[in-house]
Amino acid sequence: MTYGTPTERWPWALKEEPSRPFIQKALELGINFFDTADVYSLGLSEEILGRALKDFAKREEVVIATKVHGPMGPGPNDKGLSRKHIMDSIDASLRRLGTDYVDLYQIHRWDYEVPIEETLEALHDVVKMGKARYIGASSMFAWQFAQALYTSDLHGWTRFVSMQPQYNLVYREEEREMLPLCKDQKIAVIPWSPLARGLLTGKRTMGGGETERARTDGFGKSIYTREDDFQISNLVNEMAQQKGVPNAQIALAWVLSKSVITAPIIGASKPGHLEDAVGALSVKLSDEEIKSLEDLYKPHPVLGHS
């Protein structure tokens, strides 16, 4: 989502030339999984990623993930998880990415207007046609994900292998049902917003923030606004100072301390972001430190499912 076209909503997005070094650096650091979506800059993110990976990596060495659901045009068939939109969207994503297949094809959200059977059979056919190796899902209620898994098993269709939920130190509602479900069903968990849209890096304040994204990210301001959110952020800052590491490494080390987590999804837009993220692999938090980070948490309304 970080790479594409700067807009009034996302003025912090990077155009193609400044984005390519981040993709190249990620590969140099050993990162081989790249997550995008058709709706990010209306396909431009996929184009940028596809061209960069073609220049910097061998196709078989990288894992490319993209998503379908969001509106790609004004028409009624330009969005959602109908068979028509899925079949049109996978072909369009493959063209933009410049590849014959994606490794992971994800539904970006739940579609309340389309029967889950229609969606799952279409995704199964996408896999059988060789256009995707695996399928995954993103933020939804645990009962919906359980229904999808059950329906796939019932019909012998391709099963979801991954879940991409919102999960970080200031939003832990997925611990109630979704993460236990994923652990039980051996589903890979690749959480989005592990740094709470910059809140846990110390770049966001109650009044706005230091960076352009912190000042203009309406979505971030709508979900991470409570006083206890900022108390947790302050605690992350204190622990980072004690350990002599960036705040991001504490926040990511906490996510990585959970055995159910496969890998967090990170967005890098400034020098050092990727190095900080990879450095989190070397930060080990004690049980006491983890408890202190978690003790301030208070229940939140369910957010990010739409």
Buried (B, 14 or more C-beta within 10 A) or exposed (E): BBBBBEEEEBEBBBBBEEBBBBBBBBBEEEBEBBBBBBBBBBBBBBBBBBBBBEEBBEEEEBBBBBBBBBBBEEEEEEBBBBBEBBBBBBEBBBEBBBBEBBBBBBBBBBBEEBEBBBBBBBBBBBBEEEBBBBBBBBBBEBEBBBBBBEBBEEEEBBBBBBBBBBBBBBBBBBBEBBBEBBEEBEBBBBBBBBBBBBBBBBBBEEEEBEBEBBBBBEEBBEBBEEEEBBBBBEBBBEBBEEBEBBBBBBBBBBBBBBEBBBBBBBBBBBEEBBBBBBBBEEBEBEEEBBEBBBEBBEEBEBBBEE
